[in-house]
């Protein structure tokens, strides 16, 4: 497997080419972890990625776990439909910030990369806090949803929030 690497500002962009499977995942994992050691911000450009197996997913997960503990930032960009489907089915779309282009990943605020696992746009700590508040204050999920919906309708989010 070929793995292209380039530097865009302070962000390292890795581009695996071909198949990310049991034969190539060790090399990819080694390069990805080395990139995370060199830079706090890494984007994996999946433009030329044709296939990803569970071994490839594992390599990404290992990097995400290390990244999470070190406070670095890791994002994926340009997932093909077949690759995106694997990420959706495996739940990996909830782990990684995924961008439509490499430029969008690099140029996004905080490089568009979230320092912790995300799901539906909320970080896990925030989601857990909301769940804790629901239990702690005895809110019903319906009341919480209603309050959130009415707040969003009546007061749209400003660019500064």
Contact map, one row per residue, 1 for C-alpha under 8 A:
11100000000000011111000100000000000000000000000000000000000000000000000000000000000000000000000000000000000000000000000000000000000000000000000000000000000000000
11110000000000011100000000000000000000000000000000000000000000000000000000000000000000000000000000000000000000000000000000000000000000000000000000000000000000000
11111000000001111000000000010000000000000000000000000000000000000000000000000000000000000000000000000000000000000000000000000000000000000000000000000000000000000
01111100000001111000000000000000000000000000000000000000000000000000000000000000000000000000000000000000000000000000000000000000000000000000000000000000000000000
00111110000111100000000000000000000000000000000000000000000000000000000000000000000000000000000000000000000000000000000000000000000000000000000000000000000000000
00011111000111000000000000000000000000000000000000000000000000000000000000000000000000000000000000000000000000000000000000000000000000000000000000000000000000000
00001111111110000000000000000000000000000000000000000000000000000000000000000000000000000000000000000000000000000000000000000000000000000000000000000000000000000
00000111111110000000000000000000000000000000000000000000000000000000000000000000000000000000000000000000010000000000000000000000000000000000000000000000000000000
00000011111100000000000000000000000000000000000000000000000000000000000000000000000000000000000000000000000000000000000000000000000000000000000000000000000000000
00000011111100000000000000000000000000101000000000000000000000000000000000000000000000000000000000000000000000000000000000000000000000000000000000000000000000000
00000011111110000000000000000000000000111110000000000000000000000000000000000000000000000000000000000000010000000000000000000000000000000000000000000000000000000
00001111111111000000000000000000001000101110000000000000000000000000000000000000000000000000000000000000000000000000000000000000000000000000000000000000000000000
00001111001111100000000000000000000000000111100000000000000000000000000000000000000000000000000000000000000000000000000000000000000000000000000000000000000000000
00111100000111110000000000000001000000000111100000000000000000000000000000000000000000000000000000000000000000000000000000000000000000000000000000000000000000000
00111000000011111000000000000000000000000001111110000000000000000000000000000000000000000000000000000000000000000000000000000000000000000000000000000000000000000
11110000000001111111000000010000000000000001110110000000000000000000000000000000000000000000000000000000000000000000000000000000000000000000000000000000000000000
11110000000000111110000000000000000000000000010111000000000000000000000000000000000000000000000000000000000000000000000000000000000000000000000000000000000000000
11000000000000011111000000000000000000000000000111100000000000000000000000000000000000000000000000000000000000000000000000000000000000000000000000000000000000000
10000000000000011111100100000000000000000000000011110000000000000000000000000000000000000000000000000000000000000000000000000000000000000000000000000000000000000
10000000000000010111111110010000000000000000000011111011000000000000000000000000000000000000000000000000000000000000000000000000000000000000000000000000000000000
00000000000000000011111110000000000000000000000000111111000000000000000000000000000000000000000000000000000000000000000000000000000000000000000000000000000000000
00000000000000000001111111000000000000000000000000001011000000000000000000000000000000000000000000000000000000000000000000000000000000000000000000000000000000000
00000000000000000001111111000000000000000000000000000000000000000000000000000000000000000000000000000000000000000000000000000000000000000000000000000000000000000
10000000000000000011111111110000000000000000000000000000000000000000000000000000000000000000000000000000000000000000000000000000000000000000000000000000000000000
00000000000000000001111111111000000000000000000000000011001000000000000000000000000000000000000000000000000000000000000000000000000000000000000000000000000000000
00000000000000000000011111111100000000000000000000000000001000000000000000000000000000000000000000000000000000000000000000000000000000000000000000000000000000000
00000000000000000000000111111110000000000000000000000000000000000000000000000000000000000000000000000000000000000000000000000000000000000000000000000000000000000
00100000000000010001000111111111000000000000000000000000001000000000000000000000000000000000000000000000000000000000000000000000000000000000000000000000000000000
00000000000000000000000011111111100000000000000000000000001101100000000000000000000000000000000000000000000000000000000000000000000000000000000000000000000000000
00000000000000000000000001111111110000000000000000000000000000000000000000000000000000000000000000000000000000000000000000000000000000000000000000000000000000000
00000000000000000000000000111111111000000000000000000000000000000000000000000000000000000000000000000000000000000000000000000000000000000000000000000000000000000
00000000000001000000000000011111111100000000000000000000000000100000000000000000000000000000000000000000000000000000000000000000000000000000000000000000000000000
00000000000000000000000000001111111110000000000000000000000000100000000000000000000000000000000000000000000000000000000000000000000000000000000000000000000000000
00000000000000000000000000000111111111000000000000000000000000000000000000000000000000000000000000000000000000000000000000000000000000000000000000000000000000000
00000000000100000000000000000011111111100100000000000000000000000000000000000000000000000000000000000000000000000000000000000000000000000000000000000000000000000
00000000000000000000000000000001111111111100000000000000000000100010000100000000000000000000000000000000000000000000000000000000000000000000000000000000000000000
00000000000000000000000000000000111111110000000000000000000000000000000000000000000000000000000000000000000000000000000000000000000000000000000000000000000000000
00000000000000000000000000000000011111110000000000000000000000000000000000000000000000000000000000000000000000000000000000000000000000000000000000000000000000000
00000000011100000000000000000000001111111100000000000000000000000000000100000000000000000000000000000000000000000000000000000000000000000000000000000000000000000
00000000001000000000000000000000000111111100000000000000000000000000001110000000000000000000000000000000000000000000000000000000000000000000000000000000000000000
00000000011100000000000000000000000100111110000000000000000000000000000111000000000000000000000000000000000000101000000000000000000000000000000000000000000000000
00000000001111000000000000000000001100111111000000000000000000000000000011100000000000000000000000000000000000000000000000000000000000000000000000000000000000000
00000000001111000000000000000000000000001111100000000000000000000000000001111000000000000000000000000100110000000000000000000000000000000000000000000000000000000
00000000000011110000000000000000000000000111110000000000000000000000000001111000000000000000000000000000000000000000000000000000000000000000000000000000000000000
00000000000011110000000000000000000000000011111100000000000000000000000000011100000000000000000000000100000000000000000000000000000000000000000000000000000000000
00000000000000111000000000000000000000000001111110000000000000000000000000011111000000000000000000000000000000000000000000000000000000000000000000000000000000000
00000000000000100000000000000000000000000000111110000000000000000000000000001111000000000000000000000000000000000000000000000000000000000000000000000000000000000
00000000000000111100000000000000000000000000111111000000000000000000000000000000000000000000000000000000000000000000000000000000000000000000000000000000000000000
00000000000000111111000000000000000000000000011111110000000000000000000000000001000000000000000000000000000000000000000000000000000000000000000000000000000000000
00000000000000001111000000000000000000000000000111110000000000000000000000000001001000000000000000000000000000000000000000000000000000000000000000000000000000000
00000000000000000111100000000000000000000000000011111000000000000000000000000000011000000000000000000000000000000000000000000000000000000000000000000000000000000
00000000000000000011100000000000000000000000000011111111100000000000000000000000001001000000000000000000000000000000000000000000000000000000000000000000000000000
00000000000000000001110000000000000000000000000000111111100000000000000000000000000000000000000000000000000000000000000000000000000000000000000000000000000000000
00000000000000000000100000000000000000000000000000011111110000000000000000000000000000000000000000000000000000000000000000000000000000000000000000000000000000000
00000000000000000001110010000000000000000000000000011111111000000000000000000000000000000000000000000000000000000000000000000000000000000000000000000000000000000
00000000000000000001110010000000000000000000000000011111111100000000000000000000000000000000000000000000000000000000000000000000000000000000000000000000000000000
00000000000000000000000000000000000000000000000000011111111110000000000000000000000000000000000000000000000000000000000000000000000000000000000000000000000000000
00000000000000000000000000000000000000000000000000000111111111000000000000000000000000000000000000000000000000000000000000000000000000000000000000000000000000000
00000000000000000000000011011000000000000000000000000011111111100000000000000000000000000000000000000000000000000000000000000000000000000000000000000000000000000
00000000000000000000000000001000000000000000000000000001111111110000000000000000000000000000000000000000000000000000000000000000000000000000000000000000000000000
00000000000000000000000000000000000000000000000000000000111111111000000000000000000000000000000000000000000000000000000000000000000000000000000000000000000000000
00000000000000000000000000001000000000000000000000000000011111111100000000000000000000000000000000000000000000000000000000000000000000000000000000000000000000000
00000000000000000000000000001001100100000000000000000000001111111110000000000000000000000000000000000000000000000000000000000000000000000000000000000000000000000
00000000000000000000000000000000000000000000000000000000000111111111000001000000000000000000001100000000000000000000000000000000000000000000000000000000000000000
00000000000000000000000000000000000000000000000000000000000011111111100000000000000000000000000000000000000000000000000000000000000000000000000000000000000000000
00000000000000000000000000000000000000000000000000000000000001111111110000000000000000000000000000000000000000000000000000000000000000000000000000000000000000000
00000000000000000000000000000000000100000000000000000000000000111111111111000000000000000000000000000000000000000010000000000000000000000000000000000000000000000
00000000000000000000000000000000000000000000000000000000000000011111111110000000000000000000000000000000000000000011100000000000000000000000000000000000000000000
00000000000000000000000000000000000000000000000000000000000000001111111100000000000000000000000000000000000000000000000000000000000000000000000000000000000000000
00000000000000000000000000000000000000000000000000000000000000000111111100000000000000000000000000000000000000000000000000000000000000000000000000000000000000000
00000000000000000000000000000000000000010000000000000000000000000011111110000000000000000000000000000000000000000010000000000000000000000000000000000000000000000
00000000000000000000000000000000000100111000000000000000000000000011111111000000000000000000000000000000000000000010000000000000000000000000000000000000000000000
00000000000000000000000000000000000000011100000000000000000000000011001111100000000000000000000000000000000000001110000000000000000000000000000000000000000000000
00000000000000000000000000000000000000001111000000000000000000010010000111110000000000000000000110000000000000001110000000000000000000000000000000000000000000000
00000000000000000000000000000000000000000111000000000000000000000000000011111000000000000000000111100000100000011100000000000000000000000000000000000000000000000
00000000000000000000000000000000000000000011110000000000000000000000000001111110000000000000000111100000100000000000000000000000000000000000000000000000000000000
00000000000000000000000000000000000000000011111000000000000000000000000000111110000000000000000001111100100000000000000000000000000000000000000000000000000000000
00000000000000000000000000000000000000000000111000000000000000000000000000011111000000000000000001111100000000000000000000000000000000000000000000000000000000000
00000000000000000000000000000000000000000000011000000000000000000000000000011111101100000000000001010000000000000000000000000000000000000000000000000000000000000
00000000000000000000000000000000000000000000011011000000000000000000000000000111111100000000000000000000000000000000000000000000000000000000000000000000000000000
00000000000000000000000000000000000000000000000000000000000000000000000000000011111110000000000000000000000000000000000000000000000000000000000000000000000000000
00000000000000000000000000000000000000000000000000100000000000000000000000000001111111000000000000000000000000000000000000000000000000000000000000000000000000000
00000000000000000000000000000000000000000000000001110000000000000000000000000011111111100000000000000000000000000000000000000000000000000000000000000000000000000
00000000000000000000000000000000000000000000000000000000000000000000000000000011111111110000000000000000000000000000000000000000000000000000000000000000000000000
00000000000000000000000000000000000000000000000000000000000000000000000000000000111111111000000000000000000000000000000000000000000000000000000000000000000000000
00000000000000000000000000000000000000000000000000010000000000000000000000000000011111111100000000000000000000000000000000000000000000000000000000000000000000000
00000000000000000000000000000000000000000000000000000000000000000000000000000000001111111111100000000000000000000000000000000000000000000000000000000000000000000
00000000000000000000000000000000000000000000000000000000000000000000000000000000000111111111100000000000000000000000000000000000000000000000000000000000000000000
00000000000000000000000000000000000000000000000000000000000000000000000000000000000011111111000000000000000000000000000000000000000000000000000000000000000000000
00000000000000000000000000000000000000000000000000000000000000000000000000000000000001111111100000000000000000000000000000000000000000000000000000000000000000000
00000000000000000000000000000000000000000000000000000000000000000000000000000000000000111111111000000000000000000000000000000000000000000000000000000000000000000
00000000000000000000000000000000000000000000000000000000000000000000000000000000000000111111111100000000000000000000000000000000000000000000000000000000000000000
00000000000000000000000000000000000000000000000000000000000000000000000000000000000000110111111111000000000000000000001000000000000000000000000000000000000000000
00000000000000000000000000000000000000000000000000000000000000000000000000000000000000000011111110000000000000000000111100000000000000000000000000000000000000000
00000000000000000000000000000000000000000000000000000000000000010000000000000000000000000011111110000000000000000001111000000000000000000000000000000000000000000
00000000000000000000000000000000000000000000000000000000000000010000000001110000000000000001111111000000000000001100110000000000000000000000000000000000000000000
00000000000000000000000000000000000000000000000000000000000000000000000001110000000000000000111111100000000000011100010000000000000000000000000000000000000000000
00000000000000000000000000000000000000000000000000000000000000000000000000111110000000000000100111110000100000000000000000000000000000000000000000000000000000000
00000000000000000000000000000000000000000000000000000000000000000000000000111100000000000000000011111101100000010000000000000000000000000000000000000000000000000
00000000000000000000000000000000000000000000000000000000000000000000000000001110000000000000000001111101100000000000000000000000000000000000000000000000000000000
00000000000000000000000000000000000000000000000000000000000000000000000000001100000000000000000000111111100000000000000000000000000000000000000000000000000000000
00000000000000000000000000000000000000000010100000000000000000000000000000001100000000000000000000111111110000000000000000000000000000000000000000000000000000000
00000000000000000000000000000000000000000000000000000000000000000000000000000000000000000000000000001111111000000000000000000000000000000000000000000000000000000
00000000000000000000000000000000000000000000000000000000000000000000000000000000000000000000000000111111111100010000000000000000000000000000000000000000000000000
00000000000000000000000000000000000000000010000000000000000000000000000000111000000000000000000001111111111100111000000000000000000000000000000000000000000000000
00000001001000000000000000000000000000000010000000000000000000000000000000000000000000000000000000000111111100110000000000000000000000000000000000000000000000000
00000000000000000000000000000000000000000000000000000000000000000000000000000000000000000000000000000011111110110000000000000000000000000000000000000000000000000
00000000000000000000000000000000000000000000000000000000000000000000000000000000000000000000000000000001111111111000000000000000000000000000000000000000000000000
00000000000000000000000000000000000000000000000000000000000000000000000000000000000000000000000000000000001111111000000000000000000000000000000000000000000000000
00000000000000000000000000000000000000000000000000000000000000000000000000000000000000000000000000000000000111111100000000000000000000000000000000000000000000000
00000000000000000000000000000000000000001000000000000000000000000000000000000000000000000000000000000000111111111000000000000000000000000000000000000000000000000
00000000000000000000000000000000000000000000000000000000000000000000000000100000000000000000000010100001111111111100000000000000000000000000000000000000000000000
00000000000000000000000000000000000000001000000000000000000000000000000011100000000000000000000110000000100111111110000000000000000000000000000000000000000000000
00000000000000000000000000000000000000000000000000000000000000000000000011100000000000000000000110000000000001011111110000000000000000000000000000000000000000000
00000000000000000000000000000000000000000000000000000000000000000011001111000000000000000000000000000000000000001111100000000000000000000000000000000000000000000
00000000000000000000000000000000000000000000000000000000000000000001000000000000000000000000001000000000000000000111110000110000000000000000000000000000000000000
00000000000000000000000000000000000000000000000000000000000000000001000000000000000000000000011100000000000000000111111000110000000000000000000000000000000000000
00000000000000000000000000000000000000000000000000000000000000000000000000000000000000000000011110000000000000000101111111110000000000000000000000000000000000000
00000000000000000000000000000000000000000000000000000000000000000000000000000000000000000000111000000000000000000000111111110000000000000000000000000000000000000
00000000000000000000000000000000000000000000000000000000000000000000000000000000000000000000010000000000000000000000011111000000000000000000000000000000000000000
00000000000000000000000000000000000000000000000000000000000000000000000000000000000000000000000000000000000000000000011111100000000000000000000000000000000000000
00000000000000000000000000000000000000000000000000000000000000000000000000000000000000000000000000000000000000000000011111110110000000000000000000000000000000000
00000000000000000000000000000000000000000000000000000000000000000000000000000000000000000000000000000000000000000001111011111110000000000000000000000000000000000
00000000000000000000000000000000000000000000000000000000000000000000000000000000000000000000000000000000000000000001111001111111000000000000000000000000000000000
00000000000000000000000000000000000000000000000000000000000000000000000000000000000000000000000000000000000000000000000000111111100000000000000000000000000000000
00000000000000000000000000000000000000000000000000000000000000000000000000000000000000000000000000000000000000000000000001111111110000000000000000000000000000000
00000000000000000000000000000000000000000000000000000000000000000000000000000000000000000000000000000000000000000000000001111111111000000000000000000000000000000
00000000000000000000000000000000000000000000000000000000000000000000000000000000000000000000000000000000000000000000000000011111111100000000000000000000000000000
00000000000000000000000000000000000000000000000000000000000000000000000000000000000000000000000000000000000000000000000000001111111110000000000000000000000000000
00000000000000000000000000000000000000000000000000000000000000000000000000000000000000000000000000000000000000000000000000000111111111000000000000000000000000000
00000000000000000000000000000000000000000000000000000000000000000000000000000000000000000000000000000000000000000000000000000011111111100000000000000000000000000
00000000000000000000000000000000000000000000000000000000000000000000000000000000000000000000000000000000000000000000000000000001111111110000000000000000000000000
00000000000000000000000000000000000000000000000000000000000000000000000000000000000000000000000000000000000000000000000000000000111111111110000000000000000000000
00000000000000000000000000000000000000000000000000000000000000000000000000000000000000000000000000000000000000000000000000000000011111111111100100000000000000000
00000000000000000000000000000000000000000000000000000000000000000000000000000000000000000000000000000000000000000000000000000000001111111110000000000000000000000
00000000000000000000000000000000000000000000000000000000000000000000000000000000000000000000000000000000000000000000000000000000000111111110000000000000000000000
00000000000000000000000000000000000000000000000000000000000000000000000000000000000000000000000000000000000000000000000000000000000011111110000000000000000000000
00000000000000000000000000000000000000000000000000000000000000000000000000000000000000000000000000000000000000000000000000000000000011111111000000000000000000000
00000000000000000000000000000000000000000000000000000000000000000000000000000000000000000000000000000000000000000000000000000000000011111111101100000000000000000
00000000000000000000000000000000000000000000000000000000000000000000000000000000000000000000000000000000000000000000000000000000000001000111111100000000000000000
00000000000000000000000000000000000000000000000000000000000000000000000000000000000000000000000000000000000000000000000000000000000001000011111110000000000000000
00000000000000000000000000000000000000000000000000000000000000000000000000000000000000000000000000000000000000000000000000000000000000000001111111000000000000000
00000000000000000000000000000000000000000000000000000000000000000000000000000000000000000000000000000000000000000000000000000000000000000011111111100000000000000
00000000000000000000000000000000000000000000000000000000000000000000000000000000000000000000000000000000000000000000000000000000000001000011111111110000000000000
00000000000000000000000000000000000000000000000000000000000000000000000000000000000000000000000000000000000000000000000000000000000000000000111111111000000000000
00000000000000000000000000000000000000000000000000000000000000000000000000000000000000000000000000000000000000000000000000000000000000000000011111111100000000000
00000000000000000000000000000000000000000000000000000000000000000000000000000000000000000000000000000000000000000000000000000000000000000000001111111110000000000
00000000000000000000000000000000000000000000000000000000000000000000000000000000000000000000000000000000000000000000000000000000000000000000000111111111000000000
00000000000000000000000000000000000000000000000000000000000000000000000000000000000000000000000000000000000000000000000000000000000000000000000011111111100000000
00000000000000000000000000000000000000000000000000000000000000000000000000000000000000000000000000000000000000000000000000000000000000000000000001111111110000000
00000000000000000000000000000000000000000000000000000000000000000000000000000000000000000000000000000000000000000000000000000000000000000000000000111111111100000
00000000000000000000000000000000000000000000000000000000000000000000000000000000000000000000000000000000000000000000000000000000000000000000000000011111111110000
00000000000000000000000000000000000000000000000000000000000000000000000000000000000000000000000000000000000000000000000000000000000000000000000000001111111100000
00000000000000000000000000000000000000000000000000000000000000000000000000000000000000000000000000000000000000000000000000000000000000000000000000000111111100000
00000000000000000000000000000000000000000000000000000000000000000000000000000000000000000000000000000000000000000000000000000000000000000000000000000011111110000
00000000000000000000000000000000000000000000000000000000000000000000000000000000000000000000000000000000000000000000000000000000000000000000000000000011111111000
00000000000000000000000000000000000000000000000000000000000000000000000000000000000000000000000000000000000000000000000000000000000000000000000000000001001111101
00000000000000000000000000000000000000000000000000000000000000000000000000000000000000000000000000000000000000000000000000000000000000000000000000000000000111111
00000000000000000000000000000000000000000000000000000000000000000000000000000000000000000000000000000000000000000000000000000000000000000000000000000000000011111
00000000000000000000000000000000000000000000000000000000000000000000000000000000000000000000000000000000000000000000000000000000000000000000000000000000000001111
00000000000000000000000000000000000000000000000000000000000000000000000000000000000000000000000000000000000000000000000000000000000000000000000000000000000011111
